[in-house]
Amino acid sequence: DLALTKVADKTNVSNNDIITYTITVKNSGNGNAQNVQVSDQLASILEFVSAVPSGVYNLSTGIWNAGTINAHDSASLEIKVKVNFGNASAPTYDFGAASEFNLFVLDTLVQPSSDTEGKVAVGGYADLRNYSVGDKLPVNSGNVLVVGNHLTFISGRVYNGKAIYGNFITSTTGFSADDGIEKDSVIDFGAAKIHLINLSNQLSALAETDTVKFEYGHVELVGHNNVENVFYVDGAMLSTANNFTVDVPNNSTAIVNVSGNFVEWMGGCNVIGTTKEKVLINFFEADTLKLHGINVTASILAPKSVLDFSAGLVTGQVMVRCMFGAGQYNNSMFDGTITGGSSIANFATIVSATQSSMPSLIDVPASMARVTNKPDGATGVENDNVIPNEFNLLQNYPNPFNPTTTISFSLANDGFVNLTVFNITGEKVASLVNREYQTGNYTVEFNANDLPSGIYLYRLSAGNFVSTKKMILMK
């Protein structure tokens, strides 16, 4: 578990003042964290002076390479900046690479049967079936579907433009794209992730302009500013509501900052006074967002969140980390005007890290595994007597699956082996293997009949070898 803190040595500043920010990453887990990177984008009003230790902070990218942080240890960075009011200008808030997309997913998208009227971008893996993209776009709209790594598109159509994939494609003759299917790299999803997380943090620091009324299950946001209205909503309150209304002056912008790691949203959604294109809902803390039985008439920014959207409609832009479900997206682009306040908002965010173990997990008895030794070799090995010369964890098959899937792994040496399944929040949900094994190739059948749909991680530990892969349960 990595925890990030950032403090300033003063809170009230004048022109030419020097501020020292101290950023600390603490590893409270039992495993070392490698390749830790922290994003700290300095506001234009802050002029960089120095960083200690030197050589680890890249001013042009705003990335601090913290490197390896051992278990129960921490790393710190001090950044000195000078306040220059001459550089002050109205900050520009935009969605960056996500600006032209109806649906922008940083990692994984799984939709069994649905459609998105506008453009779609997915950073990692996309699995689409009976799906259409871009049917409401004008002809020759360019890159309508962009997938950074692996595109699986079994049946459906990309209208009015191209389908782009980064590395792999799995498809059938039931999939077509009006302007062709190409292998290319057109979006820097790593940079997009940093941009959207920083944007979400910056918006969460805007001063609240109006209060929230909650009565009889109705969350009511009434604003009076003709330009910009900012609200703060408790995610726990929204999760219990059955109706949601934003009422602000005509043509004004509404920014709704919603707190909480888990938020469930259902029921009515109404926009009064202004238009839906002027409303943005910012889930700045959420790692899980659940939508169902709702027609959201606003744009959604939740760059840290897995969106579970089983049924319903969003008429607006959606930017999330992962998404699965059959929810639909209508093409309505955000065009609100967002200005800054008098405070200097400056955030640090962990953007990359790998850990050799996942600490603080809840134990669940092993009850969903069947293990079979395969001395004749793993699938695809022709020599029946092959002994593996390296450790390997293969991608489960099928993936997505319901409710069973097979996980294969190879052991180069005898030893103790652990194969464990976690949910997306790091909670242990199944222990598949936990004993001594001999050198060889093995398969495990995982039955997730008692688990909800979602993204899961499975991790193999064998001696010094540790490997983690992702799988998707889609019921």
N, C-alpha and C positions, 0 to 999 in steps of 0.2 A: 504494500500500500504506500503510495507516494502522496505526501501532503505538501502544498505550496503556500507560502506566506510572503507577503510583500509589505514593508512598512517604510514610511518617509520620516525623516528626522524633524520635519516641521509641517504644519498643516495650513498656516496662513503665510502667504508669501507676497513679496513686492518685486518690482522689476529689478533685474540683476542679482537676485538672491540665488544662492547655491543650495540645491536640494540633494540630499544623499538618500537614494533608495537602496534598501537591503532586501534581496530576494533569497529565500531559503527553501530548499527542497529537502524534506526529511523522509527517509525510507524506514517505515515502521514495520515492514514485513520481515519474513525470515529468509528471503532470498535476495541476492544482489540484483540491483537494477542497472542495466547497461544502456548505453546510447541515449542517455537522458538529454532531451532538448527542451528548452523553455523559450517561449516567444515573449518578448517585451518590446512592443512598438512604442517609441517615444512620440508624444504629441509634438506638433510643429512649434509650439510655444517653448519647448524645452530643448536647449542646445546641449549636445553631449560634451562632457568635459573629460571624464576618465572612467575606467572600469577596473576593478580589482577582484580577482586576479586578472592580469592583462592577457590578451590573446585568446580569450574564450568567448568574448561577446562580439558579434558581427553587427556593426552599426547599420550597414546597408540592408540587411535582412531582419534585424531585430532578434536574432536567435542567439541564445546562450547555450553553448555546448557544455553541459555539466558533466558529461562522460559517465563513468561508473560510480554509483553510490552504493556502498556496501550495506548489508542488512543492519538496521538499527543505527545507521549513520546519517549524516546530512552534508549538504554542500551549500555554499552561500556565494552570492555575487553582490558587490557594491557598485552602484552606478551613480556617478556625480553628474548633475545637469545644472545648467544656468537658465533662469527664467528670463525670457526676452519677449516682452509684450509687443515689440515691433513685429514679431513673427505671428502674432495672434491674428487669426482670421476665422471666419465661420467654418467649422469643420464640415467636411463633406462625408456624408454617410451614403454608401451605396453597397450593393451586393457583390461587387467585383465580378469574378468569372460567372457567378450565378445569375447575373442581372437579366439575361435574356431567356432564362429557363423557367418553365412552368413548375417542374419538379427537379430539384437538385439534391442528389444523395451522395454523400462523401464516401460511403463504403459499399454497402450491399442493398440491393433492391430485389424483392421477390414478390411478384404479383401474378396470381394464377389466372385471372380473367378480369380485365378492366380496361380502362383507357385514360390517356392523358391528352387533352386537346392541343396543348402547346409542346414545347421542346422538353426533352428529358436528358439529364446527365447523371452518370453513376461512376464513382471513382474506382470501385473494385469489381464486384461481381453483380451481374444482372440476370435474373431468370424470369422471362416473360412468356406467357402462354395465352392464346386467345386474346391478344392485346393489340391495341392500336395507339399510335403516337402521331400527333401533329395534324389531325384531320381538320382542325379549324384554322390552320396556318395558310398564308398565301402560297402559291406555287413558288418554286425555287427559293425555299427558305434556308438553304444551306445545310448545316449539320443539325439535324432534327433530333437524332438519338446519338449520344456520345457515351461510350463505356470505356473507362480507362484500362481495364484489364480483360476480363472474360465475359463475353456476351453469350447467353443462352437464350435463343428466341425460337421457340418451337412452332408457333403459328400466330399469324397476325401481319400487320403492315405498318410501315413507317411512311406517312403521307408527306408529300410536298418537299422532300429533301432526302438527305443521305443518312445512313446508319454507319457509325464509326465505332470500331473496337480497337483496343490497344494491343492485345497479345493473342487472345484465343477467341474462337467463335464456335458454338454448337448450335446448329439450326437444321431445318428441314425445308423441303420445297414449299411448305405451308407458310414460310416467312418471306416477305419481300419489302423492298424499299424503293420508292418511286425514282430516286436519283442515284441508286446504287448502294452497295455495301463495300466499305473500304477499311483497311487496316492503317491506322494513323494515330498520332498523339497530338491532340489539339488543345487540351486543358491541363494545366498544372494543378492537380487536385490537392497536392500538399500545400501549395501556396493558398489555394482557395479555402482549405480548412482553417489555416491560420487567420485569414482575412475574416471569415464568417464568425469564428469564435471571438476574435477581438471586437468585431462589430456588435455582437450580442452583449459582450461585457460593457462596451461603451454605452450602449442604449440603456443598460440596466442602471447606469450611473446618472441618467438624466433626472433632473429635479421633478418631483411629482407636482402637477399643476391642479389636480382635482382629486376628490376622494371617491371611494367605492361604497355603494349601498348594496347590502345583501339582506333580502327579506323574502320569506316564503319560497326559498329555493331559487330566487331570481337575483343574479348578479347584474347590477345596473351601474353603468359608467356614464356620468353626465358631465360634459366639459363645456367651457364657455369661451375658450380662447379661439380667436378667428384664424390662427395660424397653426399652432401645435398644442395638443393636449396629451399629457403623460399620466398614466395610471399605473398603480401597483396592485396586483391581485394575488392573494394567497392561494397557491395551487391546491391546498387541502380544501379550501372553500369552493373553488371551481369544481373540484371532483365531486362535491355533493350537490351541485346546482343542477336544475333542470331547464334553466333559461338564462340567456346571456345577451345583454343589450349594450351597444355603444351608441351614445347620443351626443354628437358634437356639432358645432356650427357647419353650415354648408361650405364645402370645399376645404375644410380644415383637416389636418392630419391627426390621427390618434395612434399613440404608441402605448401598448398594453404590456407591461412587464409582469410576467407570471413567475412566482418563486416556487421552489419545491423540486425534489429529485424525481418524484413520480406524480404525474398528473393524468387524471382521466377526465375526458370532456365528452358530454353527450347532451342531447336535448336541443332547445331552440337557440338560434344565433341570429341577432338582428342588428342592423346598422341603420341609424336614423340621422338625418341631417346631411352628413357627408356621404361619399360613395365608398363602396367596398374597396376600391383601389387605393384609398387613403388610410386604410387601417392595417396595422402590423401588430401581430401578437408575438412577443418575444419570450420564449421559454428559456431563460438564461441559465437556469440551474438543472433542468430536467435531463436525466439520463434515460428515462422511459416516459413516453407520451402515448396514451391510449385514446383513440377516437373511435366512436361508434354511434350509429343512429343520429347523425348530425349533418347539417349543411352549413359549413363554415364559410362565411362571406367576408374573408379577410386573408391576408398573407400570414404565413407562419415561419418564424425563424427559430430553429431548435438544433443548432449544429452539434451538440453533444449527445443528442437523444436518439434512441431507437423508437421509431414510430410504429405502433401496432394499430393499423387502420383496417379493421375487418369489414366495415361497410359504411357508406356515407359519401359525402361530396365535399370537396374544398374548392371554392371558386376564388382562386388567388394563387400566389406563388408559395411553394413549400420548400424549405431548406432544412434537411435533417442529416444525421449520421447514417442511419440505416432505416429501412422501411419494409414492412411486409403486410400483406392483406389485400383485399379486393376493393379498397376505397378508390374513388374516381377524382380526377383533377380537371377542372375547367380553367381555360386560359384567361386569366385576368391579372395583369401585371401591376405591381405596386408602383404608384407614382406620387407618394406623399413627400412632403418637404420636412426634413428633420434638421433642426439647428441645435447648437450646443448651449450650455449654460455658462456660469461664471467659474465653475470648478474645473480643475485640470484632472481629467480622468486618465489614469495610466495603469494598465493591467499587465500582469504576468500570467502566462498559461503554459502548462506542460503540454507539448505537442507531440512528443515521441519518447518512448521508453520500452524496454523489454526486460522482463523479470523471469528468473529461473524457477520461481515458485509463486503460488498464489496463497498468501497467508490469510488468517482470520476467516476460515471457511466453516460452514455448518456441515457436520457429518451426517450422512444419510446411509443406512445399511445397503450393502451390495445386494440388489435383488432383481436387476434387469440385464444380466449378461449371461451369455453362453460362450465358452471358449473352446476352440478346436485347433489342435496343433496340425500344421500342414508341412510334414517333412518333405513332401514332393515339390516344395517351392511355391512362391507367391504367384498370383495370376500374371501371366505373360512371360514367365520363365520356362523355357522349353526343356532344360535339363532337369529331370526329376530328382537328381541327386545333388543339386546345387546347395551349397551351404553359404548363407549370406556373409559377405566380407565387410559389411557396414550396417550400422543401425539406420532404420528408416521407419517413418510413420506415413502411411498413405492416406489420401483423401477418401473419406467414407463414400460408399456407394449403396443405393442411390443417394443423391443429394440435389435438391431437397428430398425428404423422405416422410413417410407416414404409414405406420408408426415405427417400423423397424428399418435398420440400416446395418451395413457390415463395415467394420473397421479392420484393416489389415496392418500388420507391422512386422519388421524384421529385426532379429537380435544377432549381433555379430559375436557376442560372448555370453556365457552362462551368467546368471545373476538375478538379483531381485528386480521385479518389474512392477510398475504402477501405472494403470491407465484409468483416468478419472474424467468425468464430464462435469462441466460447470455451466451455469446460465450466464447471460450476458453481463450480469452485475457481479460475477465472481463467486456466487454461491454454489457450493458443491451439491450436485443433484444425483450423482450415481458414481459408484466405484466399481469398475468393470473388471480390473485385474489388480491383484495385490499379493504377489507371492513370487517364489523362485521359478525361473524358467531356464531351459537349456537353449543353446544356440539353435536358431531355426526361424521359420516363417509361420505366423499365426494369424488367425482371423477371429474376430469377436462380433457377435450379433448383439446389437443394442436395441432394446425395446423401450420406446418412449411413450407407451400407451397412456401412462398416468401424468404426462407432462403437457403443459400448454404449448401451442404453436409459438415459435420464436427462434432466435439465433442462439446456438449453444457452442461451447468450446470443448474439445477433448484434448487432453494432455498426456503424453507418454513420457515416463521417467524410467531410465534404465542405466544405472551407473552414472556416468557424467553426461549421458545423452538425454536431452530434454527437447521435446518438440510439441507444439500446439497447433491445432488446425480448427477451422470453423465449419459447422454444419447447420443446416436449416431444417427444422421440423415444421411442416406445413399441413395442418389438418383441415 
